[in-house]
Amino acid sequence: MGREVMVATPHHLASMAAARILIEGGNAVDAAIAANAVLTVVYPHNCSLGGDAFWLIYHSSTGKLRGLNGSGRSPYSATREFFKDQGMSQIPLRGILPVTVPGVVDSWCTMLEEYGSRELREVLRPAIHYAREGFPVGEKLSRWIKYAAPVLSACPTSKKIFLRGGRASELGEILVQRDLARTLDKLAKGGREVFYEGDISESIVKFCRQNGGLLSEQDFTDHKSDWIEPIGASYRGYGVYEFPPNSQGVAALLGLNIVEGFDLAPLGHLSAQSIHLMVEAKKLAFADRDRYVSDPERSDIPVEELISKSYGRKRRRKIDLCKAMGRPSPGNPFGGDTVYLATLDKDGNAVSLIQSIYFDFGCGMVAGDTGILLQNRGAYFSLSDDHVNRLEPHKRTLHTLAPAMMFENDELRMVFGTMGGDGQPQTHLQLVTNIVDFGMNIQEAIEAPRWLHGRVEIGELEQVLNLEEGIRPAVVRELRRKGHRVRVLERWNEKFGHAQAIFIHPSSKVLMGGADPRGDGVAVGW
């Protein structure tokens, strides 16, 4: 707890980097970029300079909440015909073909220019240090490198960094990334231009061409982040705000609207009935997400209708209190891996930032001597001509990234989010209900056992209800009786996401930070 500033990230070195910036007089944006940059070094399985970022920023002096879409687009040469001519019915999950333009660096520079108080070279200094001098490998990173070894070993530049001597770094060994340090140093000195119109983009494009990829110089020079208006809905008097499409944040708001019609508190936290109702709400929200959400520049997305109270009531009527539904159809609303971090500075400015390369280690390929892991976000596109999220040149795909904030009587109450792909809206739903309906403090809300409906591994059936150990056996039995296909996973399983949050006490204004023990994070404040 603290009274002036607070940061919460999924790795302690990132939290300390953000705290150092705040100690030196920087603001929430400066601290968020410093933390994110460190995470691209120490959490390479979850984020990279080659990934995307979505931002929500609350500017206290104006009382305004804004969003910045830092997601990249597909290459101009990426067409459905190209993949079909290769005999493919879907875009490969790994390798060079699902690579899209990296968006995170432009988002840093755009946000820093608009709201920052420090130079890029200052906020990148901690990341450069950890890349050049190395950092101790934690148990989770070591395990992820071992898990991804077949993918990483297929690319010589990835193998050189992460599988030195043919093996993964063990707990406590030092991982040095000198190529990445040089790239970060170039970025610190040359800014956005060196990444999108200079040496770095030239190296990435050259690597892609040598390996049969589709990115070109024009894809980089034409990229820009976009300022957007966040979307919101009320939940029992609180205002919850999410990121609009191409993000899946709409699914979290629709889920809350559906659940609001049930009185959860008397049912009990993690009771069979409360879990059942929220899982059924998730199913309905995801059916609509998959039907309607894509790049808003290419599709007419009925956002206001989807997050309206009337549509929530309409979808709520589909829920059977005693029986799990199968795969629901979308309604008619008309008439990867990822890191999340939160920062709040002494002036009350707050940042909710999420960044990703989609799968663990992205596409699995480090771009030449840049040290940058490229994302595989393009694998989320469909090759079906009639799909709303169909692949088209220079298009943003449906994104799982979803930062969030919650307000009470127009005052900022909570900054929150999580990594975890399709699990993000589900965890948002659980965090909000844990706080609002069940009266938990922020750390209790984060640590509470979770449920996750859907796949936790590539290729799994979507209808599995995963429950974390700590949920009572009687509840597991009752959910199975209702028709849910239940699987119990061990406590603190990373597949339930790494949530971070900052909560502002309504009367004392004390800042309460929470970090997820499922990750390596820590909340720091004073």
C-alpha positions as CSV (number, residue, x, y, z in Angstrom):
1,M,0.0,0.0,0.0
2,G,1.0,3.6,-0.5
3,R,-0.3,7.2,-0.7
4,E,1.7,8.6,-3.6
5,V,2.6,6.2,-6.4
6,M,2.0,2.5,-7.3
7,V,3.2,0.1,-10.0
8,A,2.3,-3.5,-10.6
9,T,4.0,-5.7,-13.2
10,P,4.5,-9.4,-13.8
11,H,8.3,-9.3,-13.1
12,H,10.1,-7.7,-10.1
13,L,12.8,-6.2,-12.3
14,A,10.2,-4.4,-14.4
15,S,8.4,-3.1,-11.3
16,M,11.7,-1.8,-9.9
17,A,12.5,-0.1,-13.2
18,A,9.2,1.7,-13.1
19,A,9.6,2.6,-9.4
20,R,13.0,4.1,-10.1
21,I,11.6,6.3,-12.8
22,L,8.9,7.5,-10.4
23,I,11.5,8.2,-7.7
24,E,13.4,10.3,-10.2
25,G,10.3,12.4,-10.9
26,G,8.9,10.7,-13.9
27,N,5.2,10.1,-14.4
28,A,3.0,7.1,-15.0
29,V,3.7,7.0,-18.8
30,D,7.4,7.2,-18.3
31,A,7.2,4.4,-15.7
32,A,5.0,2.2,-17.9
33,I,7.4,2.4,-20.8
34,A,10.4,1.6,-18.6
35,A,8.6,-1.4,-17.2
36,N,7.4,-2.6,-20.6
37,A,10.9,-2.3,-22.1
38,V,12.4,-4.3,-19.3
39,L,9.7,-7.0,-19.8
40,T,10.8,-7.3,-23.4
41,V,14.2,-8.4,-22.1
42,V,13.3,-10.4,-19.0
43,Y,10.0,-11.9,-20.2
44,P,10.8,-12.8,-23.8
45,H,8.3,-15.6,-23.9
46,N,5.5,-13.1,-23.3
47,C,6.5,-9.9,-25.0
48,S,9.0,-8.3,-27.3
49,L,9.8,-5.2,-29.4
50,G,8.3,-7.3,-32.2
51,G,4.8,-7.2,-30.6
52,D,1.8,-5.0,-30.1
53,A,0.5,-2.8,-27.3
54,F,-2.8,-1.4,-26.2
55,W,-3.0,1.5,-23.7
56,L,-5.6,3.2,-21.5
57,I,-4.4,6.4,-19.8
58,Y,-6.3,8.4,-17.3
59,H,-5.1,12.0,-17.2
60,S,-6.0,13.4,-13.8
61,S,-5.9,17.1,-14.5
62,T,-8.5,16.8,-17.3
63,G,-10.4,13.8,-15.9
64,K,-10.2,12.3,-19.4
65,L,-9.7,8.6,-20.2
66,R,-8.1,7.9,-23.6
67,G,-6.9,4.8,-25.4
68,L,-4.0,4.2,-27.8
69,N,-4.1,1.4,-30.3
70,G,-0.6,0.2,-30.8
71,S,-1.4,-2.9,-32.8
72,G,0.3,-3.6,-36.1
73,R,-1.3,-4.5,-39.4
74,S,-0.9,-7.4,-41.8
75,P,1.7,-6.9,-44.6
76,Y,0.4,-5.4,-47.9
77,S,1.3,-8.6,-49.7
78,A,-0.6,-10.8,-47.2
79,T,-3.7,-12.0,-49.1
80,R,-6.0,-15.0,-48.8
81,E,-5.0,-16.0,-52.3
82,F,-1.4,-16.1,-51.4
83,F,-2.0,-18.7,-48.7
84,K,-4.5,-20.7,-50.7
85,D,-2.0,-20.9,-53.6
86,Q,0.4,-22.5,-51.1
87,G,-2.3,-25.1,-50.4
88,M,-3.1,-23.7,-46.9
89,S,-6.6,-23.7,-45.4
90,Q,-5.4,-21.6,-42.4
91,I,-2.4,-19.4,-41.6
92,P,0.4,-21.3,-40.0
93,L,0.7,-20.7,-36.2
94,R,4.5,-20.4,-36.2
95,G,7.3,-19.4,-38.5
96,I,7.6,-16.3,-40.7
97,L,4.2,-16.3,-42.5
98,P,2.0,-15.1,-39.5
99,V,4.3,-12.2,-38.7
100,T,2.6,-8.8,-38.6
101,V,4.1,-5.3,-38.2
102,P,5.4,-4.6,-34.7
103,G,3.3,-1.9,-33.1
104,V,4.7,-1.5,-29.6
105,V,7.6,0.9,-30.3
106,D,5.4,3.4,-32.1
107,S,3.0,3.3,-29.2
108,W,5.8,4.1,-26.8
109,C,7.0,7.0,-28.8
110,T,3.4,8.3,-29.4
111,M,2.5,8.1,-25.8
112,L,5.8,9.6,-24.6
113,E,5.4,12.6,-27.0
114,E,1.8,13.2,-25.8
115,Y,2.1,12.6,-22.1
116,G,5.6,11.7,-21.1
117,S,8.1,13.8,-19.1
118,R,11.3,11.9,-19.8
119,E,13.3,11.2,-23.0
120,L,13.2,7.8,-24.6
121,R,16.9,7.2,-23.8
122,E,16.1,7.6,-20.1
123,V,13.2,5.2,-19.9
124,L,15.0,2.6,-22.0
125,R,18.2,2.7,-19.8
126,P,17.2,-0.2,-17.4
127,A,16.2,-2.5,-20.3
128,I,19.5,-1.8,-22.1
129,H,21.3,-2.7,-18.9
130,Y,19.5,-6.0,-18.4
131,A,20.0,-7.0,-22.1
132,R,23.7,-6.1,-22.2
133,E,24.7,-7.3,-18.7
134,G,22.2,-10.1,-18.4
135,F,19.7,-11.0,-15.7
136,P,19.0,-14.1,-13.6
137,V,16.7,-16.6,-15.3
138,G,13.6,-17.4,-13.2
139,E,12.0,-20.8,-12.9
140,K,9.1,-19.8,-15.1
141,L,11.2,-18.5,-18.0
142,S,13.5,-21.6,-17.8
143,R,10.4,-23.8,-18.0
144,W,9.0,-21.9,-21.0
145,I,12.3,-22.1,-22.9
146,K,12.3,-25.8,-22.4
147,Y,8.7,-26.1,-23.5
148,A,9.3,-24.0,-26.7
149,A,12.7,-25.6,-27.4
150,P,11.5,-27.4,-30.6
151,V,10.2,-24.1,-32.0
152,L,13.2,-22.1,-31.0
153,S,15.7,-24.6,-32.2
154,A,14.2,-24.4,-35.7
155,C,15.5,-20.9,-36.1
156,P,19.4,-20.4,-35.7
157,T,19.1,-16.9,-34.4
158,S,16.6,-17.9,-31.7
159,K,18.6,-21.0,-30.8
160,K,21.8,-18.9,-30.4
161,I,20.1,-16.7,-27.8
162,F,17.8,-19.1,-25.8
163,L,19.4,-22.5,-26.3
164,R,23.1,-21.9,-25.9
165,G,25.0,-25.1,-26.0
166,G,21.8,-26.8,-27.0
167,R,20.0,-26.4,-23.7
168,A,17.7,-24.0,-21.9
169,S,19.1,-21.7,-19.2
170,E,18.4,-23.1,-15.7
171,L,17.2,-21.3,-12.7
172,G,19.7,-18.7,-11.6
173,E,21.8,-18.7,-14.7
174,I,22.5,-15.3,-16.4
175,L,20.8,-14.7,-19.8
176,V,22.6,-12.1,-21.9
177,Q,21.1,-10.6,-25.1
178,R,23.7,-8.4,-26.6
179,D,22.0,-8.1,-30.0
180,L,18.9,-6.8,-28.3
181,A,20.9,-4.4,-26.2
182,R,22.4,-2.9,-29.4
183,T,18.9,-2.6,-30.9
184,L,17.5,-0.9,-27.8
185,D,20.5,1.4,-27.8
186,K,19.8,2.4,-31.4
187,L,16.2,3.0,-30.5
188,A,17.2,5.1,-27.5
189,K,19.4,7.3,-29.7
190,G,17.4,7.4,-32.9
191,G,13.8,7.2,-31.7
192,R,10.9,6.0,-33.7
193,E,12.5,6.7,-37.1
194,V,15.3,4.2,-36.6
195,F,12.8,1.5,-35.9
196,Y,10.3,2.1,-38.7
197,E,12.3,4.0,-41.3
198,G,15.9,3.1,-40.5
199,D,18.4,0.3,-39.6
200,I,16.1,-1.8,-37.4
201,S,13.2,-2.1,-39.9
202,E,15.7,-2.7,-42.7
203,S,17.2,-5.6,-40.8
204,I,13.8,-7.1,-40.0
205,V,12.6,-6.8,-43.6
206,K,15.8,-8.4,-44.9
207,F,15.4,-11.3,-42.5
208,C,11.8,-11.8,-43.5
209,R,12.7,-11.8,-47.2
210,Q,15.5,-14.3,-46.6
211,N,13.1,-16.6,-44.9
212,G,10.1,-16.3,-47.2
213,G,8.2,-13.7,-45.2
214,L,5.9,-10.9,-46.4
215,L,6.9,-7.8,-44.5
216,S,8.2,-4.9,-46.6
217,E,9.7,-1.4,-46.0
218,Q,6.3,0.1,-46.8
219,D,4.6,-1.9,-44.1
220,F,6.9,-0.2,-41.6
221,T,6.9,3.3,-42.9
222,D,3.0,3.3,-43.2
223,H,2.5,2.1,-39.6
224,K,1.1,4.4,-37.0
225,S,-0.7,4.1,-33.6
226,D,-4.2,5.5,-33.3
227,W,-5.9,7.4,-30.5
228,I,-9.3,5.9,-29.7
229,E,-12.2,6.4,-27.3
230,P,-12.6,3.6,-24.7
231,I,-15.9,1.9,-24.3
232,G,-17.7,1.4,-21.0
233,A,-20.6,-0.1,-19.2
234,S,-21.9,0.2,-15.7
235,Y,-21.8,-2.7,-13.3
236,R,-23.8,-2.2,-10.0
237,G,-23.0,1.5,-10.0
238,Y,-19.3,1.2,-11.1
239,G,-18.2,2.3,-14.5
240,V,-16.0,-0.3,-16.2
241,Y,-14.0,0.8,-19.3
242,E,-12.4,-1.5,-21.8
243,F,-10.6,-1.2,-25.1
244,P,-12.9,-1.1,-28.2
245,P,-12.5,-3.3,-31.3
246,N,-10.2,-4.6,-32.7
247,S,-9.7,-5.6,-29.0
248,Q,-11.9,-8.2,-27.4
249,G,-12.7,-5.8,-24.5
250,V,-16.3,-5.7,-25.7
251,A,-16.7,-9.3,-24.5
252,A,-15.8,-8.4,-21.0
253,L,-18.5,-5.6,-20.9
254,L,-21.1,-7.8,-22.5
255,G,-20.3,-10.5,-19.9
256,L,-20.7,-8.0,-17.1
257,N,-24.0,-6.8,-18.5
258,I,-25.3,-10.4,-18.6
259,V,-24.1,-11.3,-15.1
260,E,-25.5,-8.0,-13.6
261,G,-29.0,-9.5,-13.9
262,F,-28.1,-12.2,-11.3
263,D,-27.6,-11.5,-7.6
264,L,-24.2,-13.2,-7.1
265,A,-23.4,-12.4,-3.5
266,P,-26.1,-14.7,-1.9
267,L,-24.9,-17.5,-4.1
268,G,-21.4,-17.4,-2.5
269,H,-18.0,-16.9,-4.0
270,L,-16.9,-19.8,-6.2
271,S,-20.2,-21.6,-5.7
272,A,-21.3,-24.0,-8.4
273,Q,-24.2,-21.6,-9.3
274,S,-22.1,-18.4,-9.5
275,I,-19.4,-20.1,-11.6
276,H,-22.1,-21.6,-13.8
277,L,-23.8,-18.2,-14.5
278,M,-20.5,-16.5,-15.3
279,V,-19.3,-19.3,-17.6
280,E,-22.6,-19.2,-19.5
281,A,-22.3,-15.4,-19.8
282,K,-18.8,-15.9,-21.2
283,K,-20.0,-18.4,-23.8
284,L,-22.6,-15.9,-25.1
285,A,-20.2,-13.0,-25.0
286,F,-17.6,-14.9,-27.0
287,A,-20.1,-16.1,-29.6
288,D,-20.7,-12.4,-30.3
289,R,-17.0,-11.5,-30.1
290,D,-16.2,-14.1,-32.7
291,R,-19.0,-13.0,-35.0
292,Y,-18.6,-9.3,-34.9
293,V,-15.1,-8.1,-33.8
294,S,-12.4,-7.3,-36.3
295,D,-10.6,-4.2,-37.6
296,P,-13.2,-1.4,-37.3
297,E,-11.7,0.3,-40.3
298,R,-12.8,-2.7,-42.4
299,S,-16.0,-3.8,-40.7
300,D,-19.1,-2.2,-39.3
301,I,-19.0,-3.4,-35.7
302,P,-22.2,-2.7,-33.6
303,V,-20.3,-1.8,-30.5
304,E,-22.9,0.4,-28.8
305,E,-25.6,-2.3,-29.4
306,L,-23.3,-5.1,-28.1
307,I,-22.6,-3.4,-24.8
308,S,-26.1,-2.0,-24.2
309,K,-28.1,-3.1,-21.2
310,S,-31.0,-4.1,-23.4
311,Y,-28.8,-6.5,-25.4
312,G,-27.4,-7.9,-22.1
313,R,-30.9,-8.7,-21.0
314,K,-31.7,-10.3,-24.3
315,R,-28.7,-12.6,-24.1
316,R,-29.2,-13.3,-20.4
317,R,-32.5,-15.0,-21.3
318,K,-30.5,-17.7,-23.1
319,I,-29.1,-19.0,-19.8
320,D,-30.5,-22.1,-18.3
321,L,-29.9,-22.0,-14.5
322,C,-29.6,-25.8,-14.3
323,K,-27.9,-26.8,-17.5
324,A,-24.8,-25.9,-19.4
325,M,-25.4,-24.8,-22.9
326,G,-23.4,-26.2,-25.8
327,R,-21.8,-23.9,-28.4
328,P,-24.2,-20.9,-28.5
329,S,-25.0,-19.0,-31.7
330,P,-24.2,-15.3,-31.9
331,G,-27.0,-12.9,-31.2
332,N,-28.4,-10.1,-33.3
333,P,-27.5,-6.8,-31.7
334,F,-28.9,-4.6,-34.4
335,G,-32.3,-2.8,-33.5
336,G,-0.7,-15.2,-26.7
337,D,1.3,-14.6,-24.8
338,T,1.1,-11.3,-23.1
339,V,2.2,-9.0,-20.2
340,Y,0.0,-6.6,-18.3
341,L,1.2,-3.7,-16.1
342,A,-0.4,-0.8,-14.2
343,T,1.2,2.4,-13.0
344,L,-0.1,5.4,-11.1
345,D,1.9,8.5,-10.3
346,K,1.8,11.2,-7.6
347,D,-0.5,13.4,-9.7
348,G,-3.1,10.7,-10.0
349,N,-2.3,9.9,-13.7
350,A,-2.8,6.2,-14.4
351,V,-1.8,3.8,-17.1
352,S,-3.3,0.4,-18.0
353,L,-0.9,-1.2,-20.5
354,I,-1.0,-4.6,-22.2
355,Q,1.6,-5.9,-24.6
356,S,2.0,-9.2,-26.5
357,I,3.6,-11.4,-29.1
358,Y,0.6,-13.7,-29.2
359,F,2.1,-17.2,-28.6
360,D,5.0,-18.0,-26.2
361,F,8.0,-16.6,-28.0
362,G,5.7,-15.3,-30.8
363,C,6.5,-16.8,-34.2
364,G,9.6,-18.4,-32.7
365,M,12.0,-16.4,-34.9
366,V,14.5,-13.7,-33.8
367,A,15.0,-11.3,-36.7
368,G,18.6,-11.7,-37.7
369,D,21.0,-9.7,-35.5
370,T,18.3,-7.4,-34.0
371,G,17.6,-9.7,-31.0
372,I,13.9,-9.0,-31.7
373,L,11.4,-11.9,-31.5
374,L,8.7,-11.4,-34.1
375,Q,5.0,-11.8,-33.2
376,N,2.7,-14.3,-34.9
377,R,-0.5,-12.3,-34.4
378,G,-1.4,-12.8,-38.1
379,A,-2.3,-16.4,-37.3
380,Y,-5.5,-15.0,-35.7
381,F,-6.8,-14.1,-39.2
382,S,-9.2,-16.4,-41.0
383,L,-8.8,-17.4,-44.6
384,S,-12.5,-17.8,-45.1
385,D,-13.9,-15.2,-47.5
386,D,-17.1,-14.6,-45.5
387,H,-15.5,-14.4,-42.0
388,V,-15.5,-11.0,-40.3
389,N,-11.9,-11.4,-39.3
390,R,-10.7,-12.6,-42.7
391,L,-7.2,-11.7,-43.8
392,E,-6.8,-8.7,-46.0
393,P,-3.7,-6.5,-46.8
394,H,-2.8,-3.8,-44.2
395,K,-5.5,-4.9,-41.7
396,R,-5.6,-5.3,-38.0
397,T,-6.8,-8.6,-36.7
398,L,-9.1,-9.3,-33.8
399,H,-6.9,-8.9,-30.7
400,T,-7.1,-10.6,-27.4
401,L,-5.3,-7.6,-25.7
402,A,-7.7,-5.8,-23.3
403,P,-6.5,-3.2,-20.7
404,A,-9.2,-2.0,-18.3
405,M,-10.1,0.6,-15.6
406,M,-13.0,1.0,-13.2
407,F,-14.5,4.2,-11.9
408,E,-17.0,5.0,-9.1
409,N,-18.9,8.3,-9.2
410,D,-16.4,9.5,-11.9
411,E,-13.4,8.8,-9.6
412,L,-10.8,6.3,-10.7
413,R,-11.2,3.3,-8.5
414,M,-9.2,0.5,-10.2
415,V,-6.6,0.0,-12.9
416,F,-6.5,-3.7,-13.9
417,G,-5.8,-6.3,-16.5
418,T,-4.2,-9.7,-17.2
419,M,-2.3,-11.7,-19.7
420,G,-3.9,-14.9,-20.9
421,G,-5.4,-14.7,-24.4
422,D,-9.1,-15.7,-24.4
423,G,-8.9,-15.8,-20.6
424,Q,-8.5,-12.0,-20.3
425,P,-12.3,-11.0,-20.4
426,Q,-13.0,-14.0,-18.1
427,T,-10.4,-12.8,-15.5
428,H,-11.8,-9.3,-15.8
429,L,-15.2,-10.6,-15.0
430,Q,-13.9,-12.5,-12.0
431,L,-11.8,-9.5,-10.7
432,V,-14.7,-7.1,-10.9
433,T,-17.2,-9.5,-9.2
434,N,-14.6,-10.4,-6.6
435,I,-14.3,-6.7,-5.7
436,V,-17.9,-5.5,-6.2
437,D,-20.0,-8.6,-5.3
438,F,-17.8,-10.4,-2.8
439,G,-16.0,-7.5,-1.1
440,M,-12.4,-8.7,-1.5
441,N,-9.4,-6.5,-1.4
442,I,-7.3,-6.3,-4.5
443,Q,-4.7,-9.0,-3.6
444,E,-7.5,-11.4,-2.4
445,A,-9.3,-10.8,-5.7
446,I,-6.2,-11.6,-7.7
447,E,-5.2,-14.7,-5.7
448,A,-8.6,-16.3,-5.5
449,P,-8.9,-19.6,-7.4
450,R,-10.1,-19.0,-11.0
451,W,-12.1,-20.7,-13.7
452,L,-11.3,-20.5,-17.4
453,H,-13.6,-21.7,-20.1
454,G,-11.9,-22.7,-23.3
455,R,-8.6,-24.0,-24.5
456,V,-5.4,-23.7,-22.5
457,E,-3.4,-25.6,-25.1
458,I,-3.2,-25.3,-28.9
459,G,-5.7,-27.6,-30.6
460,E,-7.8,-28.3,-27.6
461,L,-11.6,-28.5,-27.7
462,E,-13.1,-25.1,-26.7
463,Q,-15.8,-26.3,-24.4
464,V,-13.6,-27.4,-21.4
465,L,-14.2,-25.6,-18.1
466,N,-10.9,-25.4,-16.4
467,L,-11.0,-25.0,-12.6
468,E,-8.0,-24.1,-10.4
469,E,-7.3,-26.2,-7.3
470,G,-8.9,-24.5,-4.3
471,I,-12.4,-24.7,-5.7
472,R,-14.3,-27.2,-3.5
473,P,-14.8,-30.8,-4.8
474,A,-18.5,-30.5,-4.2
475,V,-18.6,-27.5,-6.6
476,V,-16.7,-29.5,-9.2
477,R,-19.2,-32.3,-8.9
478,E,-22.2,-30.0,-9.2
479,L,-20.8,-28.3,-12.3
480,R,-20.3,-31.6,-13.9
481,R,-23.9,-32.5,-13.1
482,K,-25.0,-29.4,-14.9
483,G,-23.3,-30.6,-18.0
484,H,-20.0,-28.8,-17.9
485,R,-16.9,-30.6,-19.2
486,V,-14.7,-29.9,-16.2
487,R,-10.9,-30.3,-15.7
488,V,-9.1,-29.4,-12.5
489,L,-5.6,-27.8,-12.9
490,E,-3.0,-27.3,-10.2
491,R,-3.0,-24.2,-8.0
492,W,-1.1,-21.1,-9.3
493,N,-1.1,-22.4,-12.9
494,E,0.1,-19.7,-15.3
495,K,-2.6,-20.7,-17.8
496,F,-5.1,-18.8,-15.6
497,G,-3.2,-15.6,-16.4
498,H,-1.0,-13.1,-14.6
499,A,-3.3,-10.3,-13.3
500,Q,-2.0,-7.0,-11.9
501,A,-4.1,-4.2,-10.5
502,I,-4.1,-0.9,-8.5
503,F,-7.1,-0.1,-6.3
504,I,-7.7,3.3,-4.9
505,H,-9.5,3.3,-1.5
506,P,-12.7,5.4,-1.8
507,S,-12.3,7.4,1.4
508,S,-8.6,7.4,2.4
509,K,-7.4,7.4,-1.2
510,V,-4.7,4.9,-0.2
511,L,-3.3,3.1,-3.2
512,M,-3.4,-0.7,-3.0
513,G,-1.3,-2.7,-5.5
514,G,-1.8,-6.3,-6.3
515,A,0.4,-8.7,-8.3
516,D,-0.3,-12.2,-9.4
517,P,1.6,-15.1,-7.7
518,R,1.0,-17.0,-10.9
519,G,3.7,-14.8,-12.4
520,D,7.0,-13.4,-11.1
521,G,5.6,-9.9,-10.4
522,V,5.4,-7.6,-7.5
523,A,3.5,-4.4,-6.7
524,V,5.7,-1.5,-5.4
525,G,4.4,1.7,-3.9
526,W,4.9,4.4,-1.3
